[in-house]
């Protein structure tokens, strides 16, 4: 079908409409386009090449969570910092006292998210509203990452179990849709045992590992060591898991300090923001995953700082959460990575928590959702009912620059 302005008028080539227009649409408008004609319905429903191209053009948005104790509602939303809206991902209502540790995002990748929900673990695709239990992973001390295994076309989960006899952290890999949970061993010392293993597990809930270049990188830590009389802690080190060889390594971060933020850049490289404590933030880039070569990419000035999150814009923009010195009021600042200017500022509810997980919507089909028992939304435990977009209130008094 070719698109045109009217009878006998010029028509856009179908390839242009399909590959340059439809692939850029958000999921909801795209799904409505299935009603145009049978060929569009087939392509938009089951054409793997088209669905993958559409996924690649969707924005990667940070996920936020909120818990309203007055209405007994928990929400997970994708924050579109460009429009100031929170797009619904999952929602739960009703008595929640027994599940106060539930409704948390533990990992995300390729439009899929792993949730701790109703006392268990589930893999979900919010765009298609499909979900499936991850029963093999129950009892894991930590869900480290969800990642694609390109040679097999599968998605896998890296998780950590605590060994009963010695308390060591032992890592396993689970291929989604399989009954397999393979042990890939312990990381090098001191990450496998003692306080460091506990810190890594707890830190993963706050600063989850980052997937970049086919490797999983943990947040830099200062490790015990050093010489007497000197700093008793070594410089910041990073644990690394190679998803192809399924082996552990470690990497020295380019800088040391308490305010470091890892993220995957648009080009697939590993980025590291370093807040210097003097209204200055440096962006470091791991240029080569093989030689572990870092380079200082840019430096921006910040007037505020409380919690920072890269937003994966090509310009390297950041989101900064701050109270600006006003009791009980928080603001979310969208700051240009090019020159540090303030692009927008939004009033931020204290009940909103900005996570380190992101969602890039996908309609790509996955066979593990079609397995017996995984086909529905588990109606007795709904996650996708009553979803609606929420506007983040813009601060009209914000200035264009600091």
C-alpha beads as a LAMMPS data file, in Angstrom:
LAMMPS data file: protein, C-alpha beads

402 atoms
401 bonds

1 atom types
1 bond types

-500.0 500.0 xlo xhi
-500.0 500.0 ylo yhi
-500.0 500.0 zlo zhi

Masses

1 110.0

Atoms # bond

1 1 1 0.000 0.000 0.000
2 1 1 1.342 3.451 -0.886
3 1 1 0.363 6.562 1.022
4 1 1 -0.973 9.611 -0.803
5 1 1 -2.668 12.918 -0.214
6 1 1 -5.782 12.156 -2.237
7 1 1 -7.223 10.540 -5.378
8 1 1 -4.778 10.838 -8.243
9 1 1 -2.311 12.786 -6.095
10 1 1 1.330 11.928 -5.518
11 1 1 1.927 8.911 -3.316
12 1 1 4.779 8.173 -0.987
13 1 1 6.669 4.994 -1.838
14 1 1 5.609 2.153 0.436
15 1 1 9.192 1.440 1.511
16 1 1 9.539 5.047 2.673
17 1 1 6.319 4.844 4.664
18 1 1 7.233 1.507 6.244
19 1 1 10.917 1.966 7.003
20 1 1 11.208 5.705 7.594
21 1 1 7.840 6.656 9.096
22 1 1 6.232 3.653 10.763
23 1 1 9.485 2.527 12.398
24 1 1 9.628 5.883 14.209
25 1 1 6.139 5.714 15.710
26 1 1 5.626 4.936 19.418
27 1 1 4.132 1.533 20.144
28 1 1 0.496 2.587 20.675
29 1 1 0.098 4.578 17.420
30 1 1 1.916 1.814 15.551
31 1 1 -0.485 -0.828 16.817
32 1 1 -3.422 1.279 15.633
33 1 1 -1.903 1.267 12.138
34 1 1 -2.552 -2.470 11.909
35 1 1 -6.149 -1.603 11.004
36 1 1 -5.115 0.206 7.797
37 1 1 -4.830 -2.900 5.614
38 1 1 -3.993 -6.606 5.740
39 1 1 -0.410 -6.165 4.544
40 1 1 0.292 -3.618 7.276
41 1 1 -1.296 -5.885 9.853
42 1 1 0.937 -8.779 8.843
43 1 1 4.085 -6.660 8.778
44 1 1 3.380 -4.802 12.018
45 1 1 2.463 -8.024 13.805
46 1 1 4.915 -10.666 12.649
47 1 1 7.642 -9.213 10.373
48 1 1 10.730 -9.795 12.521
49 1 1 12.920 -7.456 10.457
50 1 1 10.438 -4.591 10.750
51 1 1 9.805 -5.119 14.477
52 1 1 13.541 -5.073 15.190
53 1 1 14.020 -1.890 13.121
54 1 1 11.144 -0.279 15.030
55 1 1 12.653 -1.253 18.382
56 1 1 16.034 0.228 17.465
57 1 1 14.431 3.616 16.759
58 1 1 12.568 3.871 20.044
59 1 1 13.972 6.176 22.751
60 1 1 15.724 4.642 25.748
61 1 1 13.885 6.119 28.735
62 1 1 14.729 5.896 32.449
63 1 1 12.253 4.042 34.650
64 1 1 10.761 5.607 37.768
65 1 1 8.761 3.974 40.547
66 1 1 6.206 5.446 42.913
67 1 1 4.207 4.189 45.870
68 1 1 1.049 6.078 46.848
69 1 1 0.136 4.986 50.372
70 1 1 -3.185 6.868 50.228
71 1 1 -4.498 4.963 47.201
72 1 1 -2.481 1.745 47.715
73 1 1 -1.088 2.119 44.209
74 1 1 2.392 1.184 43.030
75 1 1 3.516 2.309 39.585
76 1 1 6.455 1.842 37.263
77 1 1 6.678 4.477 34.531
78 1 1 9.080 5.413 31.748
79 1 1 10.089 9.051 32.096
80 1 1 10.206 10.953 28.811
81 1 1 12.415 13.881 29.770
82 1 1 11.763 15.492 26.362
83 1 1 8.013 15.918 26.900
84 1 1 7.828 15.926 30.693
85 1 1 5.551 12.863 30.768
86 1 1 5.602 9.556 32.610
87 1 1 4.428 6.760 30.316
88 1 1 2.913 3.765 32.145
89 1 1 4.828 0.510 32.273
90 1 1 3.177 -1.489 35.073
91 1 1 0.744 -0.780 37.902
92 1 1 -0.565 -2.566 40.961
93 1 1 -3.303 -1.618 43.394
94 1 1 -4.945 -3.079 46.463
95 1 1 -3.532 -4.161 49.821
96 1 1 0.246 -4.030 49.601
97 1 1 1.433 -4.403 53.184
98 1 1 2.434 -8.010 52.606
99 1 1 4.354 -7.109 49.471
100 1 1 6.140 -3.911 50.461
101 1 1 9.373 -5.176 48.874
102 1 1 7.618 -6.032 45.600
103 1 1 7.046 -4.163 42.338
104 1 1 10.716 -3.460 41.793
105 1 1 12.646 -3.505 38.517
106 1 1 15.696 -5.751 38.842
107 1 1 17.004 -5.768 35.265
108 1 1 16.106 -4.508 31.797
109 1 1 17.236 -5.083 28.217
110 1 1 15.774 -4.935 24.685
111 1 1 12.289 -3.938 25.869
112 1 1 12.187 -6.705 28.491
113 1 1 12.225 -6.131 32.247
114 1 1 12.624 -8.460 35.215
115 1 1 10.318 -7.601 38.113
116 1 1 10.115 -8.760 41.684
117 1 1 6.354 -9.107 41.819
118 1 1 3.851 -10.804 44.157
119 1 1 6.659 -12.528 46.021
120 1 1 8.322 -13.948 42.888
121 1 1 10.359 -13.057 39.822
122 1 1 8.847 -12.409 36.396
123 1 1 10.101 -11.482 32.942
124 1 1 7.786 -8.979 31.248
125 1 1 7.368 -7.109 27.982
126 1 1 5.267 -4.034 28.831
127 1 1 4.686 -3.183 25.152
128 1 1 2.992 -6.527 24.437
129 1 1 1.756 -6.973 28.029
130 1 1 3.249 -10.458 28.204
131 1 1 4.836 -11.964 31.288
132 1 1 6.263 -15.252 32.468
133 1 1 7.528 -16.527 35.834
134 1 1 11.237 -17.110 36.461
135 1 1 10.862 -19.947 38.921
136 1 1 14.445 -21.207 38.534
137 1 1 15.773 -17.918 39.853
138 1 1 13.805 -17.879 43.093
139 1 1 16.204 -17.784 45.986
140 1 1 18.896 -15.876 44.084
141 1 1 20.786 -13.399 46.230
142 1 1 20.948 -10.950 43.332
143 1 1 19.700 -10.596 39.749
144 1 1 22.740 -9.008 38.130
145 1 1 21.776 -8.427 34.505
146 1 1 19.575 -9.396 31.578
147 1 1 21.452 -9.545 28.280
148 1 1 21.195 -10.806 24.681
149 1 1 23.341 -13.696 23.522
150 1 1 23.762 -12.767 19.858
151 1 1 25.111 -16.115 18.498
152 1 1 22.082 -18.057 19.742
153 1 1 19.503 -15.261 19.486
154 1 1 18.485 -15.910 23.091
155 1 1 18.262 -13.671 26.137
156 1 1 20.021 -14.699 29.313
157 1 1 20.013 -13.721 32.969
158 1 1 23.144 -13.493 35.103
159 1 1 22.335 -14.086 38.761
160 1 1 24.166 -14.753 41.987
161 1 1 23.480 -17.384 44.642
162 1 1 25.067 -17.522 48.071
163 1 1 26.763 -20.883 48.684
164 1 1 25.541 -22.359 51.963
165 1 1 28.768 -23.929 53.181
166 1 1 31.008 -20.865 52.980
167 1 1 28.774 -17.927 52.037
168 1 1 30.661 -17.322 48.775
169 1 1 28.950 -15.602 45.845
170 1 1 28.536 -18.126 43.020
171 1 1 27.184 -16.897 39.687
172 1 1 24.802 -18.696 37.340
173 1 1 23.384 -18.069 33.861
174 1 1 19.780 -18.830 32.894
175 1 1 18.614 -18.846 29.262
176 1 1 15.053 -17.529 29.092
177 1 1 12.631 -20.224 28.007
178 1 1 14.878 -23.073 29.069
179 1 1 15.011 -25.248 32.153
180 1 1 18.719 -24.615 32.436
181 1 1 20.568 -22.827 35.235
182 1 1 24.303 -23.131 34.560
183 1 1 26.985 -22.322 37.094
184 1 1 29.706 -20.030 35.684
185 1 1 31.746 -19.955 38.884
186 1 1 33.077 -17.381 41.301
187 1 1 34.549 -14.007 40.401
188 1 1 38.185 -13.299 41.321
189 1 1 38.954 -12.272 44.883
190 1 1 37.885 -10.333 46.789
191 1 1 34.516 -10.148 44.984
192 1 1 33.478 -13.721 45.803
193 1 1 33.586 -13.639 49.584
194 1 1 33.385 -11.505 52.678
195 1 1 32.099 -7.954 52.905
196 1 1 32.849 -7.164 49.262
197 1 1 30.472 -9.885 48.036
198 1 1 27.735 -8.483 50.277
199 1 1 28.380 -4.906 49.131
200 1 1 28.265 -5.909 45.458
201 1 1 24.934 -7.669 45.991
202 1 1 23.368 -4.718 47.848
203 1 1 24.874 -2.126 45.509
204 1 1 23.251 -3.863 42.562
205 1 1 19.837 -2.742 43.823
206 1 1 20.923 0.916 43.760
207 1 1 23.469 0.987 40.936
208 1 1 22.831 -2.119 38.809
209 1 1 25.606 -3.428 36.549
210 1 1 25.782 -1.922 33.051
211 1 1 25.836 -3.926 29.826
212 1 1 28.129 -2.447 27.166
213 1 1 30.150 -4.002 24.374
214 1 1 29.042 -7.525 25.267
215 1 1 30.329 -7.195 28.834
216 1 1 28.644 -6.512 32.159
217 1 1 30.348 -3.886 34.327
218 1 1 29.725 -3.435 38.034
219 1 1 29.919 -0.068 39.766
220 1 1 33.499 0.854 40.804
221 1 1 34.416 -0.039 44.380
222 1 1 37.302 0.834 46.649
223 1 1 38.707 -2.538 47.641
224 1 1 40.579 -3.415 50.840
225 1 1 44.335 -3.377 50.503
226 1 1 47.102 -0.818 50.328
227 1 1 50.267 -0.367 52.305
228 1 1 50.593 0.552 55.971
229 1 1 50.623 4.291 56.382
230 1 1 48.996 4.802 53.002
231 1 1 45.369 4.718 52.023
232 1 1 44.161 1.298 53.176
233 1 1 41.860 1.076 50.199
234 1 1 42.960 0.443 46.647
235 1 1 41.792 2.670 43.824
236 1 1 38.317 2.093 42.416
237 1 1 38.066 -1.296 40.702
238 1 1 35.288 -2.715 38.553
239 1 1 34.186 -6.325 38.250
240 1 1 33.536 -7.342 34.627
241 1 1 31.697 -10.353 33.175
242 1 1 32.269 -11.283 29.529
243 1 1 28.951 -12.609 28.191
244 1 1 30.604 -14.554 25.366
245 1 1 33.370 -16.373 27.258
246 1 1 31.273 -16.371 30.465
247 1 1 34.316 -15.435 32.499
248 1 1 35.115 -12.722 35.036
249 1 1 37.771 -10.028 34.830
250 1 1 38.426 -6.780 36.645
251 1 1 39.089 -3.276 35.373
252 1 1 40.600 -0.204 36.992
253 1 1 38.351 2.850 36.663
254 1 1 40.028 5.989 35.275
255 1 1 39.228 8.015 38.402
256 1 1 38.490 7.420 42.067
257 1 1 35.777 8.998 44.142
258 1 1 32.371 8.474 45.754
259 1 1 30.269 10.016 42.950
260 1 1 30.699 7.830 39.898
261 1 1 27.921 6.873 37.475
262 1 1 28.257 4.116 34.854
263 1 1 26.037 3.935 31.774
264 1 1 25.939 2.572 28.231
265 1 1 26.346 5.256 25.587
266 1 1 24.366 5.425 22.353
267 1 1 27.262 3.956 20.372
268 1 1 27.505 0.962 22.718
269 1 1 30.579 2.229 24.563
270 1 1 30.811 2.333 28.356
271 1 1 30.533 5.827 29.812
272 1 1 31.433 6.997 33.299
273 1 1 30.360 10.313 34.806
274 1 1 32.580 11.602 37.616
275 1 1 31.196 14.363 39.794
276 1 1 34.188 16.299 41.137
277 1 1 32.456 18.058 44.049
278 1 1 33.070 21.539 42.631
279 1 1 30.053 21.870 40.310
280 1 1 31.995 20.022 37.615
281 1 1 31.299 16.630 36.056
282 1 1 33.660 14.754 33.766
283 1 1 32.555 12.205 31.191
284 1 1 35.008 9.347 30.657
285 1 1 34.580 6.828 27.843
286 1 1 36.008 3.311 27.628
287 1 1 37.172 3.551 24.027
288 1 1 38.365 -0.045 23.682
289 1 1 36.807 -2.974 25.544
290 1 1 39.815 -5.116 24.630
291 1 1 42.670 -2.865 25.766
292 1 1 40.694 -1.196 28.609
293 1 1 41.623 2.234 27.245
294 1 1 39.779 5.216 28.786
295 1 1 39.594 8.785 27.487
296 1 1 38.226 12.019 28.973
297 1 1 35.442 12.965 26.564
298 1 1 33.941 16.158 27.997
299 1 1 33.478 18.317 31.096
300 1 1 30.273 20.091 32.092
301 1 1 29.393 22.506 34.875
302 1 1 26.552 21.764 37.294
303 1 1 24.996 24.216 39.689
304 1 1 23.087 21.519 41.584
305 1 1 23.708 17.916 42.532
306 1 1 21.918 15.280 44.493
307 1 1 21.496 12.269 42.251
308 1 1 22.552 12.097 38.621
309 1 1 21.446 9.896 35.734
310 1 1 22.600 9.994 32.087
311 1 1 19.686 10.107 29.645
312 1 1 21.438 8.613 26.600
313 1 1 20.936 11.571 24.301
314 1 1 23.564 11.886 21.562
315 1 1 24.768 15.049 23.307
316 1 1 25.330 13.220 26.599
317 1 1 22.593 15.039 28.535
318 1 1 22.066 14.251 32.212
319 1 1 19.175 14.307 34.648
320 1 1 20.001 15.737 38.059
321 1 1 17.771 15.444 41.125
322 1 1 18.093 18.230 43.691
323 1 1 16.152 19.987 46.434
324 1 1 17.680 23.385 45.544
325 1 1 17.677 24.193 49.253
326 1 1 13.867 24.233 49.509
327 1 1 12.569 21.944 52.295
328 1 1 10.152 19.256 51.113
329 1 1 10.462 20.196 47.426
330 1 1 12.621 18.365 44.928
331 1 1 13.346 19.199 41.313
332 1 1 14.447 17.166 38.345
333 1 1 16.813 19.093 36.079
334 1 1 17.401 18.178 32.437
335 1 1 20.887 19.490 31.676
336 1 1 22.684 19.709 28.348
337 1 1 25.788 17.562 28.131
338 1 1 27.185 19.922 25.509
339 1 1 27.410 23.106 27.595
340 1 1 25.784 22.414 30.975
341 1 1 22.776 24.650 30.292
342 1 1 19.428 23.922 31.909
343 1 1 17.012 22.611 29.279
344 1 1 14.046 22.022 31.596
345 1 1 13.212 21.728 35.276
346 1 1 10.341 19.723 36.717
347 1 1 8.823 19.611 40.174
348 1 1 9.518 16.167 41.538
349 1 1 7.417 14.299 44.081
350 1 1 9.355 12.786 47.011
351 1 1 7.447 9.538 46.363
352 1 1 9.049 9.196 42.917
353 1 1 12.266 7.187 42.727
354 1 1 14.505 7.545 39.706
355 1 1 15.909 4.095 38.963
356 1 1 19.060 3.193 37.026
357 1 1 17.077 0.941 34.680
358 1 1 15.857 1.951 31.242
359 1 1 13.147 0.819 28.833
360 1 1 13.365 0.872 25.040
361 1 1 9.984 -0.458 23.927
362 1 1 9.877 -3.505 21.683
363 1 1 7.238 -5.512 19.838
364 1 1 9.766 -8.212 18.904
365 1 1 8.280 -11.639 19.574
366 1 1 9.841 -14.051 22.065
367 1 1 8.996 -17.741 22.128
368 1 1 9.362 -18.062 25.891
369 1 1 6.180 -16.017 26.363
370 1 1 4.291 -18.581 24.269
371 1 1 5.282 -21.582 26.358
372 1 1 2.600 -23.389 28.314
373 1 1 1.501 -21.322 31.297
374 1 1 3.152 -18.116 30.034
375 1 1 0.599 -16.896 27.510
376 1 1 -1.445 -14.487 29.575
377 1 1 -1.290 -11.624 32.004
378 1 1 -2.224 -13.724 35.036
379 1 1 -5.527 -11.908 35.438
380 1 1 -5.779 -12.669 39.116
381 1 1 -2.568 -10.667 39.588
382 1 1 -2.879 -7.808 37.075
383 1 1 0.040 -5.573 36.163
384 1 1 -1.174 -3.763 33.070
385 1 1 -4.726 -2.691 33.993
386 1 1 -5.739 0.966 34.294
387 1 1 -2.513 2.390 32.872
388 1 1 -2.444 6.091 32.012
389 1 1 0.124 8.733 31.138
390 1 1 1.072 11.173 33.897
391 1 1 2.372 14.704 33.309
392 1 1 5.421 15.804 35.285
393 1 1 4.675 19.365 36.369
394 1 1 7.089 21.812 34.775
395 1 1 8.570 24.485 37.000
396 1 1 7.552 27.729 35.296
397 1 1 10.147 29.690 37.243
398 1 1 13.066 27.719 35.858
399 1 1 15.625 29.686 33.899
400 1 1 17.196 28.695 30.623
401 1 1 20.667 28.728 32.188
402 1 1 22.154 28.430 35.655

Bonds

1 1 1 2
2 1 2 3
3 1 3 4
4 1 4 5
5 1 5 6
6 1 6 7
7 1 7 8
8 1 8 9
9 1 9 10
10 1 10 11
11 1 11 12
12 1 12 13
13 1 13 14
14 1 14 15
15 1 15 16
16 1 16 17
17 1 17 18
18 1 18 19
19 1 19 20
20 1 20 21
21 1 21 22
22 1 22 23
23 1 23 24
24 1 24 25
25 1 25 26
26 1 26 27
27 1 27 28
28 1 28 29
29 1 29 30
30 1 30 31
31 1 31 32
32 1 32 33
33 1 33 34
34 1 34 35
35 1 35 36
36 1 36 37
37 1 37 38
38 1 38 39
39 1 39 40
40 1 40 41
41 1 41 42
42 1 42 43
43 1 43 44
44 1 44 45
45 1 45 46
46 1 46 47
47 1 47 48
48 1 48 49
49 1 49 50
50 1 50 51
51 1 51 52
52 1 52 53
53 1 53 54
54 1 54 55
55 1 55 56
56 1 56 57
57 1 57 58
58 1 58 59
59 1 59 60
60 1 60 61
61 1 61 62
62 1 62 63
63 1 63 64
64 1 64 65
65 1 65 66
66 1 66 67
67 1 67 68
68 1 68 69
69 1 69 70
70 1 70 71
71 1 71 72
72 1 72 73
73 1 73 74
74 1 74 75
75 1 75 76
76 1 76 77
77 1 77 78
78 1 78 79
79 1 79 80
80 1 80 81
81 1 81 82
82 1 82 83
83 1 83 84
84 1 84 85
85 1 85 86
86 1 86 87
87 1 87 88
88 1 88 89
89 1 89 90
90 1 90 91
91 1 91 92
92 1 92 93
93 1 93 94
94 1 94 95
95 1 95 96
96 1 96 97
97 1 97 98
98 1 98 99
99 1 99 100
100 1 100 101
101 1 101 102
102 1 102 103
103 1 103 104
104 1 104 105
105 1 105 106
106 1 106 107
107 1 107 108
108 1 108 109
109 1 109 110
110 1 110 111
111 1 111 112
112 1 112 113
113 1 113 114
114 1 114 115
115 1 115 116
116 1 116 117
117 1 117 118
118 1 118 119
119 1 119 120
120 1 120 121
121 1 121 122
122 1 122 123
123 1 123 124
124 1 124 125
125 1 125 126
126 1 126 127
127 1 127 128
128 1 128 129
129 1 129 130
130 1 130 131
131 1 131 132
132 1 132 133
133 1 133 134
134 1 134 135
135 1 135 136
136 1 136 137
137 1 137 138
138 1 138 139
139 1 139 140
140 1 140 141
141 1 141 142
142 1 142 143
143 1 143 144
144 1 144 145
145 1 145 146
146 1 146 147
147 1 147 148
148 1 148 149
149 1 149 150
150 1 150 151
151 1 151 152
152 1 152 153
153 1 153 154
154 1 154 155
155 1 155 156
156 1 156 157
157 1 157 158
158 1 158 159
159 1 159 160
160 1 160 161
161 1 161 162
162 1 162 163
163 1 163 164
164 1 164 165
165 1 165 166
166 1 166 167
167 1 167 168
168 1 168 169
169 1 169 170
170 1 170 171
171 1 171 172
172 1 172 173
173 1 173 174
174 1 174 175
175 1 175 176
176 1 176 177
177 1 177 178
178 1 178 179
179 1 179 180
180 1 180 181
181 1 181 182
182 1 182 183
183 1 183 184
184 1 184 185
185 1 185 186
186 1 186 187
187 1 187 188
188 1 188 189
189 1 189 190
190 1 190 191
191 1 191 192
192 1 192 193
193 1 193 194
194 1 194 195
195 1 195 196
196 1 196 197
197 1 197 198
198 1 198 199
199 1 199 200
200 1 200 201
201 1 201 202
202 1 202 203
203 1 203 204
204 1 204 205
205 1 205 206
206 1 206 207
207 1 207 208
208 1 208 209
209 1 209 210
210 1 210 211
211 1 211 212
212 1 212 213
213 1 213 214
214 1 214 215
215 1 215 216
216 1 216 217
217 1 217 218
218 1 218 219
219 1 219 220
220 1 220 221
221 1 221 222
222 1 222 223
223 1 223 224
224 1 224 225
225 1 225 226
226 1 226 227
227 1 227 228
228 1 228 229
229 1 229 230
230 1 230 231
231 1 231 232
232 1 232 233
233 1 233 234
234 1 234 235
235 1 235 236
236 1 236 237
237 1 237 238
238 1 238 239
239 1 239 240
240 1 240 241
241 1 241 242
242 1 242 243
243 1 243 244
244 1 244 245
245 1 245 246
246 1 246 247
247 1 247 248
248 1 248 249
249 1 249 250
250 1 250 251
251 1 251 252
252 1 252 253
253 1 253 254
254 1 254 255
255 1 255 256
256 1 256 257
257 1 257 258
258 1 258 259
259 1 259 260
260 1 260 261
261 1 261 262
262 1 262 263
263 1 263 264
264 1 264 265
265 1 265 266
266 1 266 267
267 1 267 268
268 1 268 269
269 1 269 270
270 1 270 271
271 1 271 272
272 1 272 273
273 1 273 274
274 1 274 275
275 1 275 276
276 1 276 277
277 1 277 278
278 1 278 279
279 1 279 280
280 1 280 281
281 1 281 282
282 1 282 283
283 1 283 284
284 1 284 285
285 1 285 286
286 1 286 287
287 1 287 288
288 1 288 289
289 1 289 290
290 1 290 291
291 1 291 292
292 1 292 293
293 1 293 294
294 1 294 295
295 1 295 296
296 1 296 297
297 1 297 298
298 1 298 299
299 1 299 300
300 1 300 301
301 1 301 302
302 1 302 303
303 1 303 304
304 1 304 305
305 1 305 306
306 1 306 307
307 1 307 308
308 1 308 309
309 1 309 310
310 1 310 311
311 1 311 312
312 1 312 313
313 1 313 314
314 1 314 315
315 1 315 316
316 1 316 317
317 1 317 318
318 1 318 319
319 1 319 320
320 1 320 321
321 1 321 322
322 1 322 323
323 1 323 324
324 1 324 325
325 1 325 326
326 1 326 327
327 1 327 328
328 1 328 329
329 1 329 330
330 1 330 331
331 1 331 332
332 1 332 333
333 1 333 334
334 1 334 335
335 1 335 336
336 1 336 337
337 1 337 338
338 1 338 339
339 1 339 340
340 1 340 341
341 1 341 342
342 1 342 343
343 1 343 344
344 1 344 345
345 1 345 346
346 1 346 347
347 1 347 348
348 1 348 349
349 1 349 350
350 1 350 351
351 1 351 352
352 1 352 353
353 1 353 354
354 1 354 355
355 1 355 356
356 1 356 357
357 1 357 358
358 1 358 359
359 1 359 360
360 1 360 361
361 1 361 362
362 1 362 363
363 1 363 364
364 1 364 365
365 1 365 366
366 1 366 367
367 1 367 368
368 1 368 369
369 1 369 370
370 1 370 371
371 1 371 372
372 1 372 373
373 1 373 374
374 1 374 375
375 1 375 376
376 1 376 377
377 1 377 378
378 1 378 379
379 1 379 380
380 1 380 381
381 1 381 382
382 1 382 383
383 1 383 384
384 1 384 385
385 1 385 386
386 1 386 387
387 1 387 388
388 1 388 389
389 1 389 390
390 1 390 391
391 1 391 392
392 1 392 393
393 1 393 394
394 1 394 395
395 1 395 396
396 1 396 397
397 1 397 398
398 1 398 399
399 1 399 400
400 1 400 401
401 1 401 402
